[in-house]
């Protein structure tokens, strides 16, 4: 529980620490296999919502496993079976530094241990890419803060920088864009978050919106724009028999992606509207380390054309904030 007698700056610092592990998974886990397995928003997802206290350093790492096995044509299952399974293992880290009490600077990056497509062929044939994804540099600013009523609004904007502009080669052959660790294009990112707390009941309510736009890469491939909206309800567990600091979260997330383009021409089998339901559990160790686990369940998928849909995903998060 947060003490009402704390100073606003103390409230903000404590408040940020609570937010870190709870909601980092938003957008980090945004992933549509139909649209290039490329929408894992590296640490884009590290959406920890609020600004840091001045001269505070926040470090967040997360591991994400995502996979897909079922093709869709629009919102219906398809018997198309070119790829039997696509999956990836991804590790990301972000650093946030409180420049002032209202402005935080963040750096995000990540590494794909693999982005793999297994084709439905005999003998089995697979393609795998790996490597660093993108770097995201963002500035986050507190737009509204009312500690007494526990209402906070934060905005952020930044740039996405590819780790490489050149496509990855395997055995001197360029692998498909779907398994490239980075699309090799620059982009812009913007997001807005709203937070409301009730300290007596231990409830928190979050609404987050994020947009990403992309330029074309060297091969004139341009990812479609991405729009993410997520609503969370969290409950701080306060039972006499429960030891430690635990919180449960339920997230409903919507992901919308517009069509990709190749040489300025719309790619027909691209673009999607997805909904996920994501339960999450968080634990605070020694009031310093925040550990979290989340499962993504796709509840609705609608694709333009025929695409490989998203399956159940799993995310683990570890974070800590240091006061410098």
N, C-alpha and C positions, 0 to 999 in steps of 0.2 A: 504494500500500500504506500501511496505517496503522502507525505505529511503536508497538510494544508498550510502549516506555518513556515514552510520552507520559502526562501527567497525565490523570485522568478527565475534567476539564473540557475539556482540549484535544481529547481523543478525541471527546467529545460534540459539540463545535463542528465538528470535521472531519467527523464522521460525518453530521451534519445536512446539511452541504454536499454530500456525496455523494448523499444521499437525494433532494435537491430535484428535480433534473432527471430522476432515474430513475423516480419513481413518481407524479409530479404528475397524470399522465393518468388515474389511477384515478378513476372516478365523474365526473370532468369530462366524460368521454365517454359516460357512461351515457345512452343515448338510445333511446326507443321511439317511432317515429312513430305507431304505432297508438294510443298513449295520449297523444295531444295534442302530439306534438313537443315536449312540455314537460319532458321529463326530462333535458335537458342540465343536469346539476347544476353550475350555475355555480360555478365554483371550488369548488363542493362538491367538486369534484374536485381541488381543489388539496390533495390529501392528501399532504403531504410527510412524514408519518409521525412524525417525532421533534420534540421540543421544541428551541428555540433556546437558545444560551448567553445569559446575562443581558446586556442592553443590546445585543443584536444585532438587526438589521433585515433581514428577508428579503422580497424583491420577486419575484413570479412572474407572468409574462404568458404566455398561450397563445391560439393561434388554433385553432378547430375547424370543420371542414366535415363535415356529416352529411347523409345523403340516404336516401330509400327509394323504391322503384318497384314492389315486389311485394306484393300483398295475400295475407294468410294467413287461413285458417279453421281454428282450432286450430293444429295443426302442419303442415298441408298447404297448398300453394299454392292460391289461389282465383282464379277468372276474373273476380271483381268488379273493375270498372275505373273507378270514379268519379273517382279522382285518378290521373293518369298519373305524376306525380312530386312528391315533397315534399322540400325541402332547406333548409338554413340555413347561414349564416356567422356565427360567434360569436367575440368577443374578450373575454377575461376577465383580470382582474388581482387578485392578492391581496397583502396586506401582513401579515407576521407580526413580532411584537416580543417578545423575550425579557424578560418581567417579572422572572423569577428563572431560575435554572438548571434549574428543574423545571416552570415554568409559562410558556406562551406564549399571547399574545392575538393572534387573527387576524381580519382583515376581508377579505371576498371580495365581488366584484361583477363584473358582466359586461354586455356590450352586444351585442344581435342586430343585425347589419347588415341581415339579412332572415330571416324565417321564411315560406317560400313554399310554397303548394300550387298545382300546375298541374293543372287539371281536364281530363279526357279529352273535350273538346268541340271542335266546329268552329263558328265560329272559336275559337282558343285563349282560355281564360279562366283567370285566376290571381288568387289573393288573397295579399297580403303584409302582414305586420306587422313592425315594427322598433322598437328602443328598448332601454332598460335593463331587465334582468331582475329579479334580487333582490339584496338585501344579506344576507350571512351573517356573523354575529358569533359567534366560537367561542373557548372557552377550552380549551387543550390541556395536559394534565398528564402528567408521567412517572410511570408506575405501578411500573415495575421496570426497573432498569438494572444490568447486569453486564458492565462493559467488558472484563474478562479473558476471559470466555466469549463475548463479543460477542452478548449477548441483551438485547433492549430491548422493553418493552411500554408503549404510550402510549394514553391515553384522551382523548376530546374530546367536548364537548357545546356546543350553541349554539342560536341562533334564526335563522330565515329571515324577512326583512322584505321585502315587495314594494316595488318602486320606485314603484308606483302602485296604488291601490285601485280606480281607475276603469278600465273596459275601454277599449281603444284603438278609435278611430273612424277610418275611411277614407272620405272623401267623405260625412261625417256619418252613416255607417252602421257599426254595431258589427260588427267582424270576428269570425269564429269563434274559440272558445277555442284551437283547435289552432294558430293562428298569432299568438296574443297573445304579446308578449315576456315577460309575467309573468301568472300566473294571478290575481294580485291578492289573495293570501291569505297569512296568517302560517303559520309552521311551526316544527317542532323538528327538530334534527339531532343525532345521536350516532354516534360511531364508535370502534372499537377496533383497534389495529394491533400486530402481533407481528413482530419482526425478528430474524433470526439470521444472523451473518456468519462466514465462514471466510477470514481474511486471507491464509493461505498459498496457497489455491487461487484466491482472488479471487472466490469464490462468495458470493451473498447470497440469503436466502430470506425472503419476506414473506407474511404473511397479514393481510388487512384486511377488516373488516366495518363496514358503515354502514347506518343506518336514518334515514328521513325520514318525518315525519308532517305533515299539513296540516289547517288549518281550512277552513271554507267561505268563498268570496268573497262579494261583495255580491249576486251572482246566485244564491247558494246552490249553487254548483258546488264540489264538494270532490274534490280529487285523492286517489287511493288511496295507501295507505302504500307506501313503497319500501324494499326490502332489497337490499343489494349485498354480494357476497362475492367477493374476488379473491385469487388465489395467484400470486406472482411467483417466477421464478428469474432471477437476474442473474449475469453473468460479466464481470469486469473483464478486458479483453483485454490480454495481456502477450506480444507477439511482437516479436522483435528488429527485424523489418522494418516494424512499424507505428509511425508517428510520432504523438505526442500521446496524450492520455488518453481512451480509448474504452471504452464498456461496452455490452453487448447484454443485452436483457431479453426474456423471454417471459412473457406474462400470460394466465391463464385467468380470465375474469370471469363471474359469474352475477348476473343482475338479476331480481328478482321484484317485481311491482307488483300490488297488490290492486285491486279494482273502484273506479272513480270513482263518485260519487253526485251526483244532481241533486235538490234539494229532499228530501234524505234517502232517495231511491229509487236503487237500484243501477243503474248504466248497464251494460247487457248487453255491449256491445262495448267493453270496457275490462278491464284486467288482463292480465298476461303473465308468462311465464318465458322468459328469454333467456340464451344462453351466447355469449361472444365469445372468440376467440383473437387476441391482440394482440402482434405483435413490435414491438420498440422499439430504437432506437439512440441513444446519448448521447455527447456530446463536451464536454470541459472545455477552455475557451480561457483561457490564461494563469492557470490555477488560480483563476479568479474568475467567469467567465461559463459558465453551463451551458446547452447547446443540446441539444434532443431532438426526435425525430420518431417518430411511432407510427401504425400502421395497425390499424384494428379490422375483423376478419373475423367476421361472425355465423356460428356453426356450428350453432346450434339455436335455433328460435323457436317458441313455443307461445302462442297468443293465445286469450282468451275471446271468442267470437263472430268476426266478420270485421274485421280491422284491417290497416292498411298496415304492413308490416314494416320493419325497419332494414336498410339496405344497408351497404356498406363506408364507413368513416369515416376521416378523416385529421386528425392533430393535430400542431402545432408548438409547442414550449415554449422560453421563454427565462427564465432566473432568475439571481439573484445575491444573496449575503448580505453585508451590511455590518456591521462591528464599530464601534459608536458609542463 
